[in-house]
Amino acid sequence: MRDKKINISFGCYGGRASSDVGDDMMMMGVPVELMPDIVKGVRELSKRVIPQERDKIYLPPMRG
């Protein structure tokens, strides 16, 4: 995190094997200086957007 930027990675095979990170997961590194902004954003999302999305009814795709 030397460049102070958010980093997203799928991770390498060895890292996944030694940490039980699933094939459907990604890893994200956030510089500590950005954490207050990240937390503020998630708190705002949790007030309205996240609950609204959770309330939606999921219908699987129709197959021909």
N, CA, C and O atoms as a GROMACS GRO file, in nm:
protein
  256
    1MET      N    1   0.082  -0.118   0.000
    1MET     CA    2   0.000   0.000   0.000
    1MET      C    3   0.088   0.125   0.000
    1MET      O    4   0.051   0.228   0.057
    2ARG      N    5   0.198   0.114  -0.062
    2ARG     CA    6   0.290   0.228  -0.065
    2ARG      C    7   0.236   0.346  -0.142
    2ARG      O    8   0.273   0.461  -0.114
    3ASP      N    9   0.149   0.320  -0.239
    3ASP     CA   10   0.099   0.430  -0.322
    3ASP      C   11  -0.030   0.491  -0.267
    3ASP      O   12  -0.087   0.580  -0.330
    4LYS      N   13  -0.077   0.444  -0.151
    4LYS     CA   14  -0.196   0.499  -0.085
    4LYS      C   15  -0.321   0.490  -0.171
    4LYS      O   16  -0.406   0.578  -0.167
    5LYS      N   17  -0.333   0.381  -0.249
    5LYS     CA   18  -0.450   0.358  -0.333
    5LYS      C   19  -0.518   0.228  -0.292
    5LYS      O   20  -0.454   0.136  -0.241
    6ILE      N   21  -0.649   0.222  -0.316
    6ILE     CA   22  -0.723   0.098  -0.292
    6ILE      C   23  -0.676  -0.006  -0.392
    6ILE      O   24  -0.655   0.025  -0.510
    7ASN      N   25  -0.659  -0.129  -0.347
    7ASN     CA   26  -0.611  -0.237  -0.430
    7ASN      C   27  -0.710  -0.353  -0.422
    7ASN      O   28  -0.749  -0.394  -0.313
    8ILE      N   29  -0.749  -0.405  -0.537
    8ILE     CA   30  -0.838  -0.522  -0.542
    8ILE      C   31  -0.767  -0.633  -0.617
    8ILE      O   32  -0.708  -0.609  -0.722
    9SER      N   33  -0.772  -0.755  -0.564
    9SER     CA   34  -0.700  -0.866  -0.625
    9SER      C   35  -0.780  -0.995  -0.611
    9SER      O   36  -0.852  -1.014  -0.513
   10PHE      N   37  -0.766  -1.081  -0.708
   10PHE     CA   38  -0.823  -1.216  -0.699
   10PHE      C   39  -0.737  -1.304  -0.610
   10PHE      O   40  -0.784  -1.405  -0.559
   11GLY      N   41  -0.612  -1.268  -0.592
   11GLY     CA   42  -0.520  -1.348  -0.514
   11GLY      C   43  -0.462  -1.461  -0.597
   11GLY      O   44  -0.521  -1.503  -0.696
   12CYS      N   45  -0.348  -1.510  -0.555
   12CYS     CA   46  -0.284  -1.618  -0.627
   12CYS      C   47  -0.331  -1.753  -0.572
   12CYS      O   48  -0.393  -1.759  -0.466
   13TYR      N   49  -0.301  -1.860  -0.644
   13TYR     CA   50  -0.343  -1.993  -0.603
   13TYR      C   51  -0.291  -2.028  -0.464
   13TYR      O   52  -0.365  -2.078  -0.380
   14GLY      N   53  -0.163  -2.001  -0.439
   14GLY     CA   54  -0.104  -2.034  -0.309
   14GLY      C   55  -0.169  -1.959  -0.195
   14GLY      O   56  -0.194  -2.016  -0.089
   15GLY      N   57  -0.196  -1.831  -0.217
   15GLY     CA   58  -0.261  -1.751  -0.114
   15GLY      C   59  -0.401  -1.800  -0.084
   15GLY      O   60  -0.444  -1.802   0.031
   16ARG      N   61  -0.472  -1.839  -0.188
   16ARG     CA   62  -0.608  -1.891  -0.169
   16ARG      C   63  -0.604  -2.025  -0.094
   16ARG      O   64  -0.683  -2.048  -0.003
   17ALA      N   65  -0.511  -2.110  -0.132
   17ALA     CA   66  -0.502  -2.242  -0.069
   17ALA      C   67  -0.467  -2.231   0.079
   17ALA      O   68  -0.518  -2.308   0.161
   18SER      N   69  -0.380  -2.138   0.114
   18SER     CA   70  -0.336  -2.129   0.253
   18SER      C   71  -0.432  -2.048   0.340
   18SER      O   72  -0.420  -2.049   0.463
   19SER      N   73  -0.526  -1.977   0.279
   19SER     CA   74  -0.615  -1.892   0.359
   19SER      C   75  -0.762  -1.930   0.347
   19SER      O   76  -0.848  -1.864   0.407
   20ASP      N   77  -0.794  -2.033   0.272
   20ASP     CA   78  -0.932  -2.076   0.251
   20ASP      C   79  -1.018  -1.969   0.185
   20ASP      O   80  -1.139  -1.965   0.206
   21VAL      N   81  -0.957  -1.881   0.104
   21VAL     CA   82  -1.032  -1.783   0.027
   21VAL      C   83  -1.092  -1.856  -0.092
   21VAL      O   84  -1.019  -1.920  -0.169
   22GLY      N   85  -1.224  -1.848  -0.108
   22GLY     CA   86  -1.293  -1.920  -0.214
   22GLY      C   87  -1.267  -1.862  -0.352
   22GLY      O   88  -1.225  -1.748  -0.365
   23ASP      N   89  -1.293  -1.943  -0.454
   23ASP     CA   90  -1.275  -1.898  -0.592
   23ASP      C   91  -1.370  -1.784  -0.629
   23ASP      O   92  -1.345  -1.712  -0.726
   24ASP      N   93  -1.476  -1.767  -0.553
   24ASP     CA   94  -1.573  -1.661  -0.581
   24ASP      C   95  -1.550  -1.536  -0.497
   24ASP      O   96  -1.637  -1.450  -0.489
   25MET      N   97  -1.433  -1.527  -0.435
   25MET     CA   98  -1.403  -1.413  -0.348
   25MET      C   99  -1.286  -1.332  -0.402
   25MET      O  100  -1.200  -1.384  -0.474
   26MET      N  101  -1.286  -1.204  -0.366
   26MET     CA  102  -1.175  -1.115  -0.400
   26MET      C  103  -1.121  -1.056  -0.271
   26MET      O  104  -1.188  -1.058  -0.168
   27MET      N  105  -1.001  -1.003  -0.277
   27MET     CA  106  -0.941  -0.936  -0.162
   27MET      C  107  -0.929  -0.788  -0.194
   27MET      O  108  -0.907  -0.749  -0.308
   28MET      N  109  -0.942  -0.707  -0.091
   28MET     CA  110  -0.935  -0.563  -0.109
   28MET      C  111  -0.850  -0.503   0.001
   28MET      O  112  -0.871  -0.530   0.119
   29GLY      N  113  -0.753  -0.421  -0.038
   29GLY     CA  114  -0.670  -0.349   0.056
   29GLY      C  115  -0.708  -0.202   0.052
   29GLY      O  116  -0.719  -0.142  -0.055
   30VAL      N  117  -0.727  -0.143   0.170
   30VAL     CA  118  -0.764  -0.002   0.180
   30VAL      C  119  -0.664   0.068   0.272
   30VAL      O  120  -0.643   0.025   0.385
   31PRO      N  121  -0.602   0.176   0.223
   31PRO     CA  122  -0.511   0.250   0.312
   31PRO      C  123  -0.588   0.303   0.433
   31PRO      O  124  -0.702   0.349   0.420
   32VAL      N  125  -0.527   0.297   0.548
   32VAL     CA  126  -0.594   0.336   0.672
   32VAL      C  127  -0.644   0.481   0.664
   32VAL      O  128  -0.743   0.516   0.728
   33GLU      N  129  -0.577   0.565   0.588
   33GLU     CA  130  -0.618   0.704   0.576
   33GLU      C  131  -0.755   0.718   0.509
   33GLU      O  132  -0.826   0.816   0.532
   34LEU      N  133  -0.793   0.621   0.426
   34LEU     CA  134  -0.921   0.626   0.356
   34LEU      C  135  -1.036   0.560   0.432
   34LEU      O  136  -1.151   0.574   0.394
   35MET      N  137  -1.005   0.490   0.539
   35MET     CA  138  -1.109   0.416   0.612
   35MET      C  139  -1.222   0.504   0.664
   35MET      O  140  -1.338   0.462   0.655
   36PRO      N  141  -1.196   0.625   0.718
   36PRO     CA  142  -1.310   0.707   0.763
   36PRO      C  143  -1.410   0.736   0.650
   36PRO      O  144  -1.530   0.735   0.674
   37ASP      N  145  -1.360   0.763   0.529
   37ASP     CA  146  -1.450   0.788   0.416
   37ASP      C  147  -1.527   0.662   0.376
   37ASP      O  148  -1.645   0.669   0.343
   38ILE      N  149  -1.460   0.547   0.380
   38ILE     CA  150  -1.525   0.420   0.346
   38ILE      C  151  -1.637   0.392   0.447
   38ILE      O  152  -1.748   0.357   0.408
   39VAL      N  153  -1.607   0.407   0.575
   39VAL     CA  154  -1.706   0.382   0.680
   39VAL      C  155  -1.825   0.476   0.666
   39VAL      O  156  -1.940   0.434   0.678
   40LYS      N  157  -1.798   0.603   0.640
   40LYS     CA  158  -1.905   0.701   0.622
   40LYS      C  159  -1.996   0.661   0.505
   40LYS      O  160  -2.118   0.669   0.516
   41GLY      N  161  -1.936   0.619   0.394
   41GLY     CA  162  -2.013   0.578   0.278
   41GLY      C  163  -2.099   0.456   0.305
   41GLY      O  164  -2.215   0.452   0.264
   42VAL      N  165  -2.045   0.357   0.373
   42VAL     CA  166  -2.121   0.236   0.404
   42VAL      C  167  -2.235   0.268   0.500
   42VAL      O  168  -2.344   0.212   0.488
   43ARG      N  169  -2.210   0.355   0.595
   43ARG     CA  170  -2.318   0.394   0.688
   43ARG      C  171  -2.432   0.464   0.614
   43ARG      O  172  -2.549   0.440   0.644
   44GLU      N  173  -2.398   0.548   0.518
   44GLU     CA  174  -2.503   0.614   0.438
   44GLU      C  175  -2.582   0.511   0.356
   44GLU      O  176  -2.704   0.518   0.349
   45LEU      N  177  -2.511   0.417   0.295
   45LEU     CA  178  -2.578   0.312   0.218
   45LEU      C  179  -2.669   0.227   0.307
   45LEU      O  180  -2.776   0.183   0.264
   46SER      N  181  -2.626   0.205   0.431
   46SER     CA  182  -2.704   0.119   0.521
   46SER      C  183  -2.835   0.183   0.564
   46SER      O  184  -2.925   0.113   0.611
   47LYS      N  185  -2.848   0.313   0.549
   47LYS     CA  186  -2.970   0.381   0.590
   47LYS      C  187  -3.086   0.355   0.495
   47LYS      O  188  -3.201   0.348   0.537
   48ARG      N  189  -3.056   0.342   0.366
   48ARG     CA  190  -3.166   0.331   0.271
   48ARG      C  191  -3.141   0.228   0.160
   48ARG      O  192  -3.222   0.138   0.139
   49VAL      N  193  -3.030   0.240   0.091
   49VAL     CA  194  -3.006   0.158  -0.027
   49VAL      C  195  -2.995   0.010   0.008
   49VAL      O  196  -3.061  -0.073  -0.056
   50ILE      N  197  -2.916  -0.024   0.105
   50ILE     CA  198  -2.896  -0.165   0.139
   50ILE      C  199  -3.028  -0.230   0.185
   50ILE      O  200  -3.061  -0.338   0.137
   51PRO      N  201  -3.103  -0.167   0.278
   51PRO     CA  202  -3.231  -0.230   0.316
   51PRO      C  203  -3.329  -0.244   0.200
   51PRO      O  204  -3.401  -0.343   0.191
   52GLN      N  205  -3.333  -0.146   0.111
   52GLN     CA  206  -3.423  -0.155  -0.005
   52GLN      C  207  -3.386  -0.273  -0.093
   52GLN      O  208  -3.473  -0.345  -0.140
   53GLU      N  209  -3.257  -0.292  -0.116
   53GLU     CA  210  -3.213  -0.404  -0.199
   53GLU      C  211  -3.244  -0.537  -0.133
   53GLU      O  212  -3.279  -0.633  -0.202
   54ARG      N  213  -3.231  -0.544  -0.004
   54ARG     CA  214  -3.260  -0.669   0.068
   54ARG      C  215  -3.408  -0.703   0.065
   54ARG      O  216  -3.446  -0.820   0.074
   55ASP      N  217  -3.492  -0.601   0.052
   55ASP     CA  218  -3.637  -0.624   0.050
   55ASP      C  219  -3.689  -0.669  -0.086
   55ASP      O  220  -3.803  -0.715  -0.096
   56LYS      N  221  -3.608  -0.656  -0.190
   56LYS     CA  222  -3.653  -0.694  -0.324
   56LYS      C  223  -3.673  -0.844  -0.333
   56LYS      O  224  -3.601  -0.923  -0.271
   57ILE      N  225  -3.771  -0.882  -0.411
   57ILE     CA  226  -3.797  -1.024  -0.434
   57ILE      C  227  -3.708  -1.069  -0.549
   57ILE      O  228  -3.706  -1.007  -0.655
   58TYR      N  229  -3.635  -1.175  -0.528
   58TYR     CA  230  -3.548  -1.227  -0.632
   58TYR      C  231  -3.623  -1.332  -0.713
   58TYR      O  232  -3.678  -1.427  -0.658
   59LEU      N  233  -3.626  -1.312  -0.842
   59LEU     CA  234  -3.683  -1.412  -0.931
   59LEU      C  235  -3.571  -1.464  -1.021
   59LEU      O  236  -3.504  -1.386  -1.088
   60PRO      N  237  -3.550  -1.594  -1.022
   60PRO     CA  238  -3.444  -1.649  -1.107
   60PRO      C  239  -3.475  -1.626  -1.254
   60PRO      O  240  -3.591  -1.610  -1.291
   61PRO      N  241  -3.371  -1.623  -1.339
   61PRO     CA  242  -3.395  -1.603  -1.482
   61PRO      C  243  -3.482  -1.713  -1.540
   61PRO      O  244  -3.471  -1.830  -1.501
   62MET      N  245  -3.569  -1.676  -1.634
   62MET     CA  246  -3.654  -1.775  -1.699
   62MET      C  247  -3.573  -1.848  -1.804
   62MET      O  248  -3.496  -1.788  -1.878
   63ARG      N  249  -3.590  -1.975  -1.810
   63ARG     CA  250  -3.519  -2.056  -1.909
   63ARG      C  251  -3.617  -2.100  -2.017
   63ARG      O  252  -3.728  -2.145  -1.988
   64GLY      N  253  -3.574  -2.086  -2.143
   64GLY     CA  254  -3.656  -2.113  -2.259
   64GLY      C  255  -3.706  -2.250  -2.269
   64GLY      O  256  -3.777  -2.284  -2.363
   0.00000   0.00000   0.00000
